[in-house]
Amino acid sequence: MEKKEFGLLGKNISYSFSKKYFEEKFRKLFLKNHSYNFFDIAEIESFNSIASNQKLVGMNVTIPYKQAVIPFLDELSAEALQIGAVNCISFQNGKKTGYNTDAFGFEKTLLINKKEYHKKALILGDGGAAKAVRYILEKHNIEHKTVSRKSEINFENLSEDLVKDSLLIIQTTPVGTFPNVDESVPFPFEGITDKHYVIDLIYNPAETAFLKKSAEKGATTLNGFYMLEQQAEKAWQIWNS
């Protein structure tokens, strides 16, 4: 059987969930000819030499290359095109096609605890993952505002009143990821109530400082693990289609 290679494209990615997840999947499915590697690159320009590997079937993409990789691809799925970020690449028939499975994973996560009164959201951060979040909120007609360093509403001027009024909070920045588990974006937690649904896309640690502080105010909280599992399954489906 010919060898099939998969991997994760990113920067400083030794902590990754994907490698463990897919290696476990290969074991369970007795796929001895499958391997999953890290493509840990300092500059996106190195992508072309990785992509020239004929055995490469599929690739996950993480921070900071979800947007930067787009010009190097031949095609984008309709969703990836609309979102403007790619986290999954399929190498088939000599073509490099970009997909966004973050949107699929986030939608599944959102619907676990979403109530009918979750009509307004705050998205913390403005990277590739935030773009997928925005896409899904729009699909579900949820009003949303972005809070980032450069946006009109930023971490310095975010008000307690706006937090009280936005019952859905999605934390998409890497702040608080292992090993910096005590860190959190500056946030007026006084505005959090027991009606809030707070999602942090980080999965390691299982409970970030951000989720901990939100839970103390009575919010329903969820980390990014389920989203990650769901988007990984969707990627596997794409690679095998």
Contacts in CASP RR format, 6 or more apart in sequence:
PFRMAT RR
TARGET T0000
AUTHOR 0000-0000-0000
METHOD contacts of the structure
MODEL  1
MEKKEFGLLGKNISYSFSKKYFEEKFRKLFLKNHSYNFFDIAEIESFNSI
ASNQKLVGMNVTIPYKQAVIPFLDELSAEALQIGAVNCISFQNGKKTGYN
TDAFGFEKTLLINKKEYHKKALILGDGGAAKAVRYILEKHNIEHKTVSRK
SEINFENLSEDLVKDSLLIIQTTPVGTFPNVDESVPFPFEGITDKHYVID
LIYNPAETAFLKKSAEKGATTLNGFYMLEQQAEKAWQIWNS
1 32 0 8 1.000
1 33 0 8 1.000
2 33 0 8 1.000
2 55 0 8 1.000
3 33 0 8 1.000
3 34 0 8 1.000
3 35 0 8 1.000
3 55 0 8 1.000
4 31 0 8 1.000
4 33 0 8 1.000
4 34 0 8 1.000
4 35 0 8 1.000
4 55 0 8 1.000
4 57 0 8 1.000
5 34 0 8 1.000
5 35 0 8 1.000
5 36 0 8 1.000
5 37 0 8 1.000
5 53 0 8 1.000
5 55 0 8 1.000
5 56 0 8 1.000
5 57 0 8 1.000
5 58 0 8 1.000
6 22 0 8 1.000
6 34 0 8 1.000
6 35 0 8 1.000
6 36 0 8 1.000
6 37 0 8 1.000
6 56 0 8 1.000
6 57 0 8 1.000
6 58 0 8 1.000
6 59 0 8 1.000
6 60 0 8 1.000
6 239 0 8 1.000
7 18 0 8 1.000
7 19 0 8 1.000
7 22 0 8 1.000
7 36 0 8 1.000
7 37 0 8 1.000
7 38 0 8 1.000
7 39 0 8 1.000
7 58 0 8 1.000
7 59 0 8 1.000
7 60 0 8 1.000
8 16 0 8 1.000
8 18 0 8 1.000
8 19 0 8 1.000
8 36 0 8 1.000
8 37 0 8 1.000
8 38 0 8 1.000
8 39 0 8 1.000
8 59 0 8 1.000
8 60 0 8 1.000
8 61 0 8 1.000
8 62 0 8 1.000
9 39 0 8 1.000
9 41 0 8 1.000
9 47 0 8 1.000
9 50 0 8 1.000
9 59 0 8 1.000
9 60 0 8 1.000
9 61 0 8 1.000
9 62 0 8 1.000
9 65 0 8 1.000
9 69 0 8 1.000
9 89 0 8 1.000
10 39 0 8 1.000
10 40 0 8 1.000
10 41 0 8 1.000
10 61 0 8 1.000
10 62 0 8 1.000
10 63 0 8 1.000
10 64 0 8 1.000
10 65 0 8 1.000
11 40 0 8 1.000
11 41 0 8 1.000
11 42 0 8 1.000
11 63 0 8 1.000
11 64 0 8 1.000
11 65 0 8 1.000
12 40 0 8 1.000
13 38 0 8 1.000
13 40 0 8 1.000
13 62 0 8 1.000
14 38 0 8 1.000
14 40 0 8 1.000
15 177 0 8 1.000
15 178 0 8 1.000
15 204 0 8 1.000
16 38 0 8 1.000
16 62 0 8 1.000
17 203 0 8 1.000
17 204 0 8 1.000
17 225 0 8 1.000
17 228 0 8 1.000
17 232 0 8 1.000
18 36 0 8 1.000
18 60 0 8 1.000
18 62 0 8 1.000
18 232 0 8 1.000
19 36 0 8 1.000
19 37 0 8 1.000
19 38 0 8 1.000
21 228 0 8 1.000
21 229 0 8 1.000
21 232 0 8 1.000
22 34 0 8 1.000
22 36 0 8 1.000
22 232 0 8 1.000
22 236 0 8 1.000
23 36 0 8 1.000
25 31 0 8 1.000
25 236 0 8 1.000
26 32 0 8 1.000
26 34 0 8 1.000
26 35 0 8 1.000
26 36 0 8 1.000
39 46 0 8 1.000
39 47 0 8 1.000
39 50 0 8 1.000
39 59 0 8 1.000
41 47 0 8 1.000
41 50 0 8 1.000
41 65 0 8 1.000
44 65 0 8 1.000
44 68 0 8 1.000
44 69 0 8 1.000
44 72 0 8 1.000
47 65 0 8 1.000
47 69 0 8 1.000
47 72 0 8 1.000
48 72 0 8 1.000
50 56 0 8 1.000
51 72 0 8 1.000
51 91 0 8 1.000
51 96 0 8 1.000
56 91 0 8 1.000
57 90 0 8 1.000
57 91 0 8 1.000
57 92 0 8 1.000
57 239 0 8 1.000
58 88 0 8 1.000
58 89 0 8 1.000
58 90 0 8 1.000
58 91 0 8 1.000
58 235 0 8 1.000
58 239 0 8 1.000
59 88 0 8 1.000
59 89 0 8 1.000
59 91 0 8 1.000
60 87 0 8 1.000
60 88 0 8 1.000
60 232 0 8 1.000
60 235 0 8 1.000
61 69 0 8 1.000
61 86 0 8 1.000
61 87 0 8 1.000
61 88 0 8 1.000
61 89 0 8 1.000
62 87 0 8 1.000
63 174 0 8 1.000
66 85 0 8 1.000
66 86 0 8 1.000
66 87 0 8 1.000
66 127 0 8 1.000
66 128 0 8 1.000
66 129 0 8 1.000
66 131 0 8 1.000
67 84 0 8 1.000
67 85 0 8 1.000
67 86 0 8 1.000
67 127 0 8 1.000
67 128 0 8 1.000
67 131 0 8 1.000
69 86 0 8 1.000
69 89 0 8 1.000
70 76 0 8 1.000
70 84 0 8 1.000
70 85 0 8 1.000
70 86 0 8 1.000
70 98 0 8 1.000
72 96 0 8 1.000
73 86 0 8 1.000
73 89 0 8 1.000
73 96 0 8 1.000
73 97 0 8 1.000
73 98 0 8 1.000
74 94 0 8 1.000
74 95 0 8 1.000
74 96 0 8 1.000
74 97 0 8 1.000
75 95 0 8 1.000
75 96 0 8 1.000
75 97 0 8 1.000
75 98 0 8 1.000
76 84 0 8 1.000
76 86 0 8 1.000
76 97 0 8 1.000
76 98 0 8 1.000
76 99 0 8 1.000
77 97 0 8 1.000
77 98 0 8 1.000
77 99 0 8 1.000
77 100 0 8 1.000
79 99 0 8 1.000
79 100 0 8 1.000
79 103 0 8 1.000
79 135 0 8 1.000
80 86 0 8 1.000
80 98 0 8 1.000
80 99 0 8 1.000
80 100 0 8 1.000
82 135 0 8 1.000
83 100 0 8 1.000
83 102 0 8 1.000
83 103 0 8 1.000
83 128 0 8 1.000
83 131 0 8 1.000
83 132 0 8 1.000
83 134 0 8 1.000
83 135 0 8 1.000
84 100 0 8 1.000
84 128 0 8 1.000
84 131 0 8 1.000
85 100 0 8 1.000
85 102 0 8 1.000
85 127 0 8 1.000
85 128 0 8 1.000
85 129 0 8 1.000
85 131 0 8 1.000
85 132 0 8 1.000
86 98 0 8 1.000
86 99 0 8 1.000
86 100 0 8 1.000
87 99 0 8 1.000
87 100 0 8 1.000
87 101 0 8 1.000
87 102 0 8 1.000
87 128 0 8 1.000
87 132 0 8 1.000
87 231 0 8 1.000
87 235 0 8 1.000
88 98 0 8 1.000
88 99 0 8 1.000
88 100 0 8 1.000
88 101 0 8 1.000
88 231 0 8 1.000
88 234 0 8 1.000
88 235 0 8 1.000
88 238 0 8 1.000
89 96 0 8 1.000
89 97 0 8 1.000
89 98 0 8 1.000
89 99 0 8 1.000
90 96 0 8 1.000
90 97 0 8 1.000
90 98 0 8 1.000
90 99 0 8 1.000
90 238 0 8 1.000
90 239 0 8 1.000
99 235 0 8 1.000
99 238 0 8 1.000
100 132 0 8 1.000
100 135 0 8 1.000
101 230 0 8 1.000
101 231 0 8 1.000
101 232 0 8 1.000
101 234 0 8 1.000
101 235 0 8 1.000
101 238 0 8 1.000
102 128 0 8 1.000
102 129 0 8 1.000
102 132 0 8 1.000
102 133 0 8 1.000
102 227 0 8 1.000
102 231 0 8 1.000
103 132 0 8 1.000
103 135 0 8 1.000
103 136 0 8 1.000
104 230 0 8 1.000
104 231 0 8 1.000
104 234 0 8 1.000
105 226 0 8 1.000
105 227 0 8 1.000
105 228 0 8 1.000
105 230 0 8 1.000
105 231 0 8 1.000
105 234 0 8 1.000
106 129 0 8 1.000
106 132 0 8 1.000
106 133 0 8 1.000
106 136 0 8 1.000
106 201 0 8 1.000
106 227 0 8 1.000
107 136 0 8 1.000
107 139 0 8 1.000
107 140 0 8 1.000
108 226 0 8 1.000
108 227 0 8 1.000
108 230 0 8 1.000
109 199 0 8 1.000
109 222 0 8 1.000
109 224 0 8 1.000
109 226 0 8 1.000
109 227 0 8 1.000
109 230 0 8 1.000
110 136 0 8 1.000
110 140 0 8 1.000
110 199 0 8 1.000
112 222 0 8 1.000
112 226 0 8 1.000
113 197 0 8 1.000
113 220 0 8 1.000
113 222 0 8 1.000
114 140 0 8 1.000
114 168 0 8 1.000
114 197 0 8 1.000
115 195 0 8 1.000
115 197 0 8 1.000
117 167 0 8 1.000
117 195 0 8 1.000
118 142 0 8 1.000
118 167 0 8 1.000
118 168 0 8 1.000
118 197 0 8 1.000
119 142 0 8 1.000
119 143 0 8 1.000
119 167 0 8 1.000
120 142 0 8 1.000
120 143 0 8 1.000
120 144 0 8 1.000
120 165 0 8 1.000
120 166 0 8 1.000
120 167 0 8 1.000
120 168 0 8 1.000
121 137 0 8 1.000
121 142 0 8 1.000
121 143 0 8 1.000
121 144 0 8 1.000
121 145 0 8 1.000
121 166 0 8 1.000
121 167 0 8 1.000
121 168 0 8 1.000
121 169 0 8 1.000
121 170 0 8 1.000
122 144 0 8 1.000
122 145 0 8 1.000
122 146 0 8 1.000
122 147 0 8 1.000
122 158 0 8 1.000
122 162 0 8 1.000
122 163 0 8 1.000
122 166 0 8 1.000
122 168 0 8 1.000
122 169 0 8 1.000
122 170 0 8 1.000
123 130 0 8 1.000
123 133 0 8 1.000
123 134 0 8 1.000
123 137 0 8 1.000
123 144 0 8 1.000
123 145 0 8 1.000
123 146 0 8 1.000
123 147 0 8 1.000
123 170 0 8 1.000
123 172 0 8 1.000
124 147 0 8 1.000
124 148 0 8 1.000
124 169 0 8 1.000
124 170 0 8 1.000
124 171 0 8 1.000
124 172 0 8 1.000
124 173 0 8 1.000
124 185 0 8 1.000
124 187 0 8 1.000
125 146 0 8 1.000
125 147 0 8 1.000
125 148 0 8 1.000
125 171 0 8 1.000
125 172 0 8 1.000
125 173 0 8 1.000
126 146 0 8 1.000
126 148 0 8 1.000
126 150 0 8 1.000
126 151 0 8 1.000
126 172 0 8 1.000
127 172 0 8 1.000
128 172 0 8 1.000
129 172 0 8 1.000
129 201 0 8 1.000
130 146 0 8 1.000
130 148 0 8 1.000
130 170 0 8 1.000
130 172 0 8 1.000
133 170 0 8 1.000
133 172 0 8 1.000
133 201 0 8 1.000
134 144 0 8 1.000
134 146 0 8 1.000
137 143 0 8 1.000
137 144 0 8 1.000
137 168 0 8 1.000
138 144 0 8 1.000
142 168 0 8 1.000
145 153 0 8 1.000
145 162 0 8 1.000
145 166 0 8 1.000
146 153 0 8 1.000
147 153 0 8 1.000
147 154 0 8 1.000
147 155 0 8 1.000
147 158 0 8 1.000
148 154 0 8 1.000
148 155 0 8 1.000
148 173 0 8 1.000
149 155 0 8 1.000
153 162 0 8 1.000
155 185 0 8 1.000
155 186 0 8 1.000
155 187 0 8 1.000
156 186 0 8 1.000
158 186 0 8 1.000
158 187 0 8 1.000
158 188 0 8 1.000
159 188 0 8 1.000
160 188 0 8 1.000
160 190 0 8 1.000
160 191 0 8 1.000
161 191 0 8 1.000
163 169 0 8 1.000
163 187 0 8 1.000
163 188 0 8 1.000
163 190 0 8 1.000
163 191 0 8 1.000
163 192 0 8 1.000
164 191 0 8 1.000
164 193 0 8 1.000
167 193 0 8 1.000
167 195 0 8 1.000
167 196 0 8 1.000
167 197 0 8 1.000
168 196 0 8 1.000
168 197 0 8 1.000
168 199 0 8 1.000
169 192 0 8 1.000
169 196 0 8 1.000
169 197 0 8 1.000
169 198 0 8 1.000
169 199 0 8 1.000
169 214 0 8 1.000
169 219 0 8 1.000
170 198 0 8 1.000
170 199 0 8 1.000
170 200 0 8 1.000
170 201 0 8 1.000
171 185 0 8 1.000
171 198 0 8 1.000
171 199 0 8 1.000
171 200 0 8 1.000
171 201 0 8 1.000
171 202 0 8 1.000
171 208 0 8 1.000
171 210 0 8 1.000
172 201 0 8 1.000
173 185 0 8 1.000
174 202 0 8 1.000
175 183 0 8 1.000
175 184 0 8 1.000
175 185 0 8 1.000
175 210 0 8 1.000
176 182 0 8 1.000
176 183 0 8 1.000
176 184 0 8 1.000
176 202 0 8 1.000
176 205 0 8 1.000
176 208 0 8 1.000
176 209 0 8 1.000
176 210 0 8 1.000
177 202 0 8 1.000
177 204 0 8 1.000
177 208 0 8 1.000
178 204 0 8 1.000
178 205 0 8 1.000
181 205 0 8 1.000
181 208 0 8 1.000
181 209 0 8 1.000
182 209 0 8 1.000
183 209 0 8 1.000
184 208 0 8 1.000
184 209 0 8 1.000
184 210 0 8 1.000
184 213 0 8 1.000
185 210 0 8 1.000
187 210 0 8 1.000
187 213 0 8 1.000
189 213 0 8 1.000
189 214 0 8 1.000
189 216 0 8 1.000
189 217 0 8 1.000
190 217 0 8 1.000
191 217 0 8 1.000
192 198 0 8 1.000
192 213 0 8 1.000
192 214 0 8 1.000
192 217 0 8 1.000
192 218 0 8 1.000
192 219 0 8 1.000
193 217 0 8 1.000
193 218 0 8 1.000
193 219 0 8 1.000
194 217 0 8 1.000
194 218 0 8 1.000
194 219 0 8 1.000
196 214 0 8 1.000
196 217 0 8 1.000
196 218 0 8 1.000
196 219 0 8 1.000
196 220 0 8 1.000
197 219 0 8 1.000
197 220 0 8 1.000
197 221 0 8 1.000
197 222 0 8 1.000
198 210 0 8 1.000
198 211 0 8 1.000
198 214 0 8 1.000
198 215 0 8 1.000
198 219 0 8 1.000
198 220 0 8 1.000
198 221 0 8 1.000
198 222 0 8 1.000
199 221 0 8 1.000
199 222 0 8 1.000
199 223 0 8 1.000
199 224 0 8 1.000
200 208 0 8 1.000
200 210 0 8 1.000
200 211 0 8 1.000
200 221 0 8 1.000
200 222 0 8 1.000
200 223 0 8 1.000
200 224 0 8 1.000
201 223 0 8 1.000
201 224 0 8 1.000
201 227 0 8 1.000
202 208 0 8 1.000
202 223 0 8 1.000
202 224 0 8 1.000
203 223 0 8 1.000
203 224 0 8 1.000
203 225 0 8 1.000
203 228 0 8 1.000
206 223 0 8 1.000
206 225 0 8 1.000
207 215 0 8 1.000
207 221 0 8 1.000
207 223 0 8 1.000
208 223 0 8 1.000
211 221 0 8 1.000
211 222 0 8 1.000
211 223 0 8 1.000
214 221 0 8 1.000
215 221 0 8 1.000
END
